[in-house]
């Protein structure tokens, strides 16, 4: 009886288990995926663009082969902007007296631009602004100032005469050197040296004549008991680098008043390792660029100038100097710049037009190479430097590869969805 009961319980459990198993006809449908990739992209096709012939014409795509050309050897070093000789001029008081501003509320300020012959101060020797009569004590000081003025005028006249004699002597030397050169008995260097001496003598004469003219225009009227104000003018265009006196201050003869700095042209001081100095073409201009301009695309030329020889023993470097035009005061004294020096001899390099190079947002440089008709592949390149409208490559496609030289920017926009 107990065995029959066990058989009945087993049969019931089997029936229940069979009823819980779903049949094939009643199974639920398979779930739809959230995303679907029609074609798995290949890594080697990420930078490949295929155009139709109409799109190629619309974008104006033109290609040219990478050429192997002879380019001048160059080496980039660091440089520093320095002041050339004579860029800063200090103006001193020719006489003792009281300073006044040229106009009301017009005290000279440091950094303010000034023009040549612009009045910076008015100097009233031993006199009030109302041109009052001199007191006995002021007359004594007046006599001292008049004696100092007379001595200054005599010295200025003597300097003019000395400069005139020096100029005549240098002209005679120049004429002799030119005659010897025509007779094949002299050298061109002697003529150049004589011309340089004539130029220096002429500048010395001009400076002496300006000083004499300035002193001759100063009048001290003792009989009338009054003094004429003396304008103190800026000797050159520039900015006020320093102001050593203020309006209302009493100054002594020879006291510095202000300094005018002209930055229309600056020098680039370039230290070069003495072991590499013989490789530098000293007569060739240098290319000056900002420190962030790694390709030298915005470089400007600076010509070599003769300057006092300087060197740094601790770093074993000798200094080269180049003159650089500085319109607008872009370069400041002490500023660091990159200097690309021309070297002796030529080198070969792979060149492409600079218009073929495109840059991404990270500063990477690329070109587009045509690998098949209407098929272009973006290749990474490394530019050594830019020479005119040519880019010299350090790394990139091989010589002879067809590179897009017109329409590269359009291809770049097409690849990243910015163009059609």
C-alpha positions in Angstrom: 0.0 0.0 0.0 2.8 2.4 0.9 4.6 1.6 -2.5 1.4 2.6 -4.4 1.3 5.9 -2.6 4.9 6.7 -3.6 4.2 5.9 -7.3 1.1 8.2 -7.2 3.2 11.1 -5.7 6.0 10.7 -8.3 3.5 10.7 -11.2 1.9 14.0 -9.9 5.3 15.7 -9.7 6.2 14.6 -13.2 3.0 16.0 -14.6 3.6 19.3 -12.8 7.2 19.5 -14.2 6.0 18.8 -17.7 3.4 21.6 -17.4 5.9 24.2 -16.3 8.3 23.6 -19.3 7.4 26.1 -22.2 7.0 24.6 -25.6 8.8 25.8 -28.8 5.7 27.4 -30.1 5.1 29.6 -27.1 8.8 30.8 -26.6 9.3 34.7 -26.5 11.0 36.5 -29.5 14.8 37.5 -29.3 15.4 41.2 -28.1 16.5 43.8 -30.7 20.1 45.2 -30.0 20.4 48.9 -28.9 23.0 49.7 -31.6 24.1 48.2 -34.8 27.3 48.6 -36.8 26.9 47.9 -40.4 30.6 47.8 -41.3 33.5 47.4 -38.8 35.9 50.3 -39.5 39.5 49.5 -40.3 42.3 51.4 -38.7 44.3 51.9 -41.9 41.2 53.7 -43.6 40.6 56.3 -40.9 42.6 59.0 -42.7 41.5 58.1 -46.3 39.2 60.3 -48.3 37.6 59.2 -51.6 36.2 61.9 -53.8 34.1 61.9 -56.9 35.5 63.7 -59.9 32.9 66.5 -59.5 33.9 67.0 -55.8 37.6 67.0 -56.7 37.0 69.8 -59.2 34.7 71.7 -56.8 37.4 71.7 -54.1 40.1 72.8 -56.5 42.5 69.9 -55.6 45.9 70.1 -57.2 48.9 67.9 -56.5 52.7 68.0 -56.9 55.5 65.7 -56.2 57.8 66.0 -53.2 61.1 67.2 -54.6 64.7 66.8 -53.3 66.4 70.2 -53.5 69.5 71.8 -52.3 68.7 74.0 -49.3 71.0 76.1 -47.2 72.1 74.5 -44.0 70.8 76.2 -40.9 71.1 75.9 -37.2 68.6 77.4 -34.6 69.9 78.8 -31.4 68.6 81.1 -28.7 69.0 84.9 -28.8 68.3 87.9 -26.7 67.0 91.4 -27.8 69.6 94.0 -26.9 69.8 97.8 -27.3 72.1 99.0 -30.1 74.8 101.6 -29.5 73.2 105.1 -29.3 69.7 103.9 -28.8 69.4 105.6 -25.5 70.3 109.3 -25.1 70.6 111.1 -21.8 69.7 114.8 -21.8 71.4 117.0 -19.2 70.8 120.5 -18.0 73.0 123.0 -19.9 72.6 125.5 -17.1 71.5 125.6 -13.5 68.0 126.7 -12.9 64.4 125.8 -12.2 62.5 123.3 -14.3 59.0 123.9 -15.5 56.6 121.8 -17.5 56.1 123.0 -21.1 52.4 123.4 -20.6 50.0 123.1 -17.6 49.6 119.6 -16.3 52.0 118.2 -18.8 54.7 116.7 -16.6 56.8 114.2 -18.5 56.0 110.6 -17.7 58.1 107.4 -18.1 57.0 105.3 -21.1 55.3 108.2 -23.0 56.4 108.5 -26.6 58.0 111.7 -27.7 59.0 113.2 -31.0 62.3 114.8 -32.0 62.5 118.4 -31.0 59.5 118.0 -28.7 59.8 120.3 -25.6 60.0 118.1 -22.5 61.0 120.8 -19.9 61.4 124.5 -19.8 64.5 125.6 -17.9 64.4 129.1 -16.2 67.9 129.9 -15.1 67.8 131.5 -11.6 64.4 133.2 -12.3 60.8 132.8 -11.4 58.2 132.1 -14.0 57.0 135.7 -13.9 60.4 136.9 -15.1 60.9 139.1 -12.1 64.0 141.3 -11.5 67.0 139.5 -10.1 68.0 140.0 -6.5 71.7 140.7 -5.6 72.2 137.1 -4.6 70.6 136.0 -7.8 72.9 138.4 -9.8 75.9 136.6 -8.2 74.6 133.3 -9.3 73.7 134.8 -12.7 77.3 135.9 -13.2 78.4 132.3 -12.4 75.9 130.9 -14.9 77.0 133.4 -17.5 80.7 132.4 -17.0 79.7 128.7 -17.3 77.7 129.4 -20.4 80.6 131.3 -21.9 82.9 128.4 -21.2 80.4 125.9 -22.7 80.1 128.0 -25.8 83.9 128.2 -26.2 84.2 124.5 -25.8 81.5 123.9 -28.3 83.2 126.2 -30.9 86.5 124.3 -30.2 84.8 121.0 -30.8 83.4 122.2 -34.1 86.8 123.4 -35.3 88.4 120.1 -34.2 85.7 118.1 -36.0 86.1 120.1 -39.1 89.8 119.5 -39.2 89.3 115.8 -38.6 86.8 115.6 -41.4 89.1 117.3 -43.9 91.9 114.9 -42.9 89.7 111.9 -43.4 88.6 113.2 -46.8 92.2 113.6 -47.8 92.9 110.0 -46.7 89.9 108.7 -48.7 91.0 110.5 -51.8 94.5 109.1 -51.5 93.1 105.5 -51.0 90.8 105.8 -54.0 93.7 107.1 -56.2 95.9 104.2 -55.1 93.1 101.8 -55.8 92.7 103.2 -59.4 96.4 102.8 -59.9 96.3 99.2 -58.6 98.6 100.1 -55.8 96.0 100.0 -53.0 93.2 97.8 -51.7 89.5 98.1 -51.6 89.6 97.5 -47.8 91.7 100.7 -47.4 89.0 102.6 -49.3 86.2 101.1 -47.2 88.1 102.0 -44.0 88.7 105.6 -45.2 85.0 105.9 -46.0 84.1 104.7 -42.5 86.4 107.3 -41.0 84.8 110.0 -43.1 81.4 109.0 -41.9 82.4 109.0 -38.2 84.1 112.4 -38.6 80.9 113.8 -40.3 78.8 112.6 -37.4 81.1 114.1 -34.9 80.9 117.4 -36.7 77.1 117.3 -36.9 76.9 116.6 -33.1 79.3 119.4 -32.3 77.4 121.9 -34.5 74.1 120.9 -32.8 75.6 121.5 -29.4 77.0 124.9 -30.5 73.6 125.9 -32.0 71.9 125.0 -28.7 74.3 127.0 -26.6 74.3 129.9 -29.0 70.5 130.2 -28.7 70.7 130.7 -24.9 70.5 134.3 -23.9 71.3 135.8 -20.5 70.1 139.5 -20.3 71.9 140.9 -17.3 71.1 144.6 -18.0 67.4 144.1 -18.1 67.6 141.8 -15.1 65.6 139.1 -16.8 66.3 135.7 -18.3 64.7 134.0 -21.3 63.4 130.4 -20.6 65.4 127.7 -22.3 63.4 124.8 -23.9 64.8 121.4 -23.3 63.9 119.3 -26.3 64.0 115.5 -27.1 67.0 114.8 -29.3 65.3 111.9 -31.1 62.1 110.0 -31.6 61.3 107.4 -29.0 59.9 106.9 -25.5 60.9 108.4 -22.2 62.9 105.6 -20.6 63.7 107.5 -17.4 62.9 110.9 -16.0 65.5 112.1 -13.4 63.9 115.4 -12.5 60.5 116.9 -12.0 58.8 120.2 -12.8 59.6 122.8 -10.1 62.9 121.2 -9.2 66.1 123.3 -9.0 68.9 121.5 -10.9 72.6 122.1 -11.2 74.5 122.5 -14.5 75.1 119.1 -16.1 72.4 117.3 -14.0 70.6 114.5 -16.0 67.0 115.4 -16.8 65.6 112.5 -18.8 66.5 109.7 -21.1 65.0 109.0 -24.6 65.1 105.4 -25.9 64.6 104.7 -29.6 63.4 101.2 -30.3 62.8 101.5 -34.1 65.8 99.1 -34.5 67.2 96.6 -32.0 70.1 94.2 -31.9 69.8 90.4 -31.4 72.6 89.1 -29.2 73.2 85.5 -30.2 75.7 83.3 -28.2 77.2 80.5 -30.3 79.4 77.7 -29.1 83.0 78.5 -30.1 83.5 75.0 -31.6 80.7 75.7 -34.1 81.5 79.3 -34.8 83.5 78.4 -37.9 80.4 76.7 -39.5 78.4 79.9 -39.3 78.1 82.1 -42.4 78.9 85.4 -40.7 78.0 87.5 -43.7 74.5 86.0 -44.1 71.4 87.4 -42.4 69.7 85.5 -39.6 66.0 84.5 -39.3 64.4 85.7 -36.1 61.2 84.1 -34.8 59.2 83.8 -31.6 59.9 80.9 -29.3 56.5 79.3 -30.1 57.1 79.4 -33.9 58.7 76.0 -34.3 58.4 76.0 -38.1 59.8 79.6 -38.5 56.8 80.5 -40.7 56.7 84.0 -39.2 60.4 84.6 -39.1 61.9 87.9 -40.1 65.4 88.7 -41.4 68.1 90.5 -39.4 71.3 91.6 -41.0 74.7 91.1 -39.3 76.3 94.2 -37.7 79.7 95.0 -36.4 79.7 95.2 -32.6 82.3 95.1 -29.9 83.4 91.5 -29.5 82.0 89.8 -26.4 82.0 86.2 -25.1 81.1 84.1 -22.1 83.9 81.9 -20.8 81.7 79.8 -18.5 79.5 78.6 -21.4 82.3 78.7 -24.0 80.3 80.9 -26.3 81.0 83.9 -28.5 78.4 86.5 -29.3 77.1 87.4 -32.7 75.0 90.5 -33.3 72.2 91.2 -35.8 70.2 94.3 -36.4 66.4 93.8 -36.5 63.8 96.3 -37.6 61.3 96.8 -34.8 58.2 98.7 -36.0 55.6 99.2 -33.4 58.0 98.1 -30.6 57.2 94.4 -30.9 60.5 93.3 -29.5 61.7 94.5 -26.1 65.1 94.6 -24.5 65.9 91.3 -22.8 63.2 89.3 -24.7 64.3 85.8 -25.8 63.8 84.8 -29.4 64.8 82.0 -31.7 67.7 82.7 -34.1 68.1 80.5 -37.3 71.7 81.0 -38.5 72.9 80.2 -42.0 75.8 77.7 -42.2 78.5 77.3 -44.7 77.7 74.8 -47.5 74.5 73.4 -48.8 72.3 70.4 -47.8 69.6 68.4 -49.5 66.1 68.2 -48.2 62.6 67.2 -49.2 60.6 70.2 -50.0 56.9 70.9 -50.6 55.0 74.2 -50.9 54.1 75.6 -47.5 50.4 75.8 -48.7 50.3 71.9 -48.7 50.7 71.7 -44.9 47.7 71.8 -42.6 47.7 72.0 -38.8 45.3 70.4 -36.3 44.2 72.0 -33.0 47.1 70.3 -31.2 49.7 71.9 -33.5 50.3 68.7 -35.5 51.3 69.1 -39.1 49.8 67.0 -41.9 49.7 66.6 -45.7 47.4 64.8 -48.0 49.0 62.2 -50.3 47.2 61.0 -53.4 47.6 57.2 -53.4 45.1 56.4 -56.2 42.8 58.4 -58.5 40.4 60.5 -56.3 41.9 58.8 -53.2 43.8 60.9 -50.6 45.5 59.8 -47.4 46.4 62.2 -44.6 50.0 61.7 -43.6 51.8 63.2 -40.6 54.9 65.3 -41.4 57.5 67.1 -39.4 58.7 70.5 -40.8 62.4 71.4 -40.2 61.9 75.0 -41.3 60.1 77.2 -43.8 62.2 78.9 -46.4 60.1 81.5 -48.3 57.1 79.6 -49.7 58.7 76.2 -49.3 58.6 73.8 -46.3 61.6 71.6 -45.7 60.6 68.2 -44.2 62.4 66.3 -41.5 59.9 63.4 -41.6 57.0 62.5 -43.9 56.3 60.8 -47.3 59.2 59.8 -49.5 60.5 61.8 -52.4 58.2 61.7 -55.5 55.0 61.2 -53.5 52.1 63.2 -54.9 51.0 65.7 -52.3 48.0 68.0 -52.4 49.3 71.6 -52.8 46.0 73.3 -53.5 42.8 72.4 -51.6 44.5 70.8 -48.6 42.4 72.9 -46.2 39.3 71.9 -48.0 40.1 68.2 -47.8 40.8 68.7 -44.1 37.4 70.3 -43.6 35.8 67.5 -45.7 37.4 64.8 -43.6 36.2 66.2 -40.3 32.7 67.3 -41.4 33.4 71.1 -41.8 33.2 71.1 -45.6 31.2 69.4 -48.4 
